[in-house]
């Protein structure tokens, strides 16, 4: 899956497909307790309002608030 952020929504000095500044990278595989393994496809916000959009094979795309979601990096 190729993941990129639209150019109009990029922050200054950000690199497409790079670190979100939230502890996860665009395109990174993550694990969620309910939805399983997914891929980070977008992000927005900072601090307690920070959230990521993750595509899960069986559940589709979900926006998850990082302070509640308890996402873990998925390896392999």
C-alpha positions as CSV (number, residue, x, y, z in Angstrom):
1,X,0.0,0.0,0.0
2,X,1.4,3.4,-1.0
3,X,0.6,6.1,1.5
4,X,1.1,9.8,1.0
5,X,-0.3,13.0,2.5
6,X,-1.9,15.5,0.1
7,X,0.4,18.5,-0.5
8,X,-2.2,21.0,0.5
9,X,-2.4,19.4,4.0
10,X,1.3,19.1,4.7
11,X,2.9,21.1,7.5
12,X,5.9,23.3,6.8
13,X,9.1,21.3,6.6
14,X,7.3,17.9,6.6
15,X,8.3,15.1,4.4
16,X,5.6,13.0,2.6
17,X,5.5,9.5,4.1
18,X,7.7,10.5,7.1
19,X,7.4,10.9,10.8
20,X,4.0,12.3,11.9
21,X,5.5,13.9,15.0
22,X,3.1,11.7,17.0
23,X,5.2,8.6,17.5
24,X,4.1,6.9,14.3
25,X,5.1,7.2,10.6
26,X,2.8,7.3,7.6
27,X,2.7,3.8,6.2
28,X,3.7,2.3,9.5
29,X,2.0,-1.0,10.5
30,X,0.3,-0.8,13.9
31,X,-1.7,-3.1,16.2
32,X,-5.0,-2.2,17.9
33,X,-6.6,-4.5,20.5
34,X,-10.0,-4.5,18.7
35,X,-9.2,-4.0,15.0
36,X,-6.0,-5.9,14.7
37,X,-3.1,-5.0,12.4
38,X,-3.5,-1.8,10.2
39,X,-1.5,0.8,8.3
40,X,-1.3,4.5,9.3
41,X,-2.6,6.5,6.4
42,X,-3.2,10.0,7.8
43,X,-2.9,12.1,10.9
44,X,-4.0,15.4,12.5
45,X,-3.8,17.4,15.7
46,X,-1.3,17.6,18.5
47,X,-1.2,16.7,22.2
48,X,-4.3,15.1,23.6
49,X,-6.3,15.9,20.4
50,X,-3.8,14.1,18.2
51,X,-5.3,11.3,16.1
52,X,-4.3,9.0,13.3
53,X,-6.3,7.4,10.5
54,X,-5.5,3.7,10.2
55,X,-6.6,1.3,7.5
56,X,-7.5,-2.1,8.9
57,X,-8.0,-4.9,6.3
58,X,-11.2,-6.3,7.9
59,X,-12.7,-3.1,9.3
60,X,-11.8,-0.3,6.8
61,X,-10.3,3.1,7.8
62,X,-10.7,4.3,11.4
63,X,-9.7,7.6,13.0
64,X,-8.2,6.9,16.4
65,X,-7.4,9.3,19.2
66,X,-3.8,8.4,20.2
67,X,-4.4,9.1,23.9
68,X,-7.1,6.4,24.0
69,X,-6.3,4.0,21.2
70,X,-3.2,2.3,22.8
71,X,-1.7,1.6,19.4
72,X,1.5,-0.5,19.3
73,X,4.0,-0.8,16.4
74,X,3.5,-4.0,14.5
75,X,6.6,-5.8,13.3
76,X,6.8,-8.4,10.6
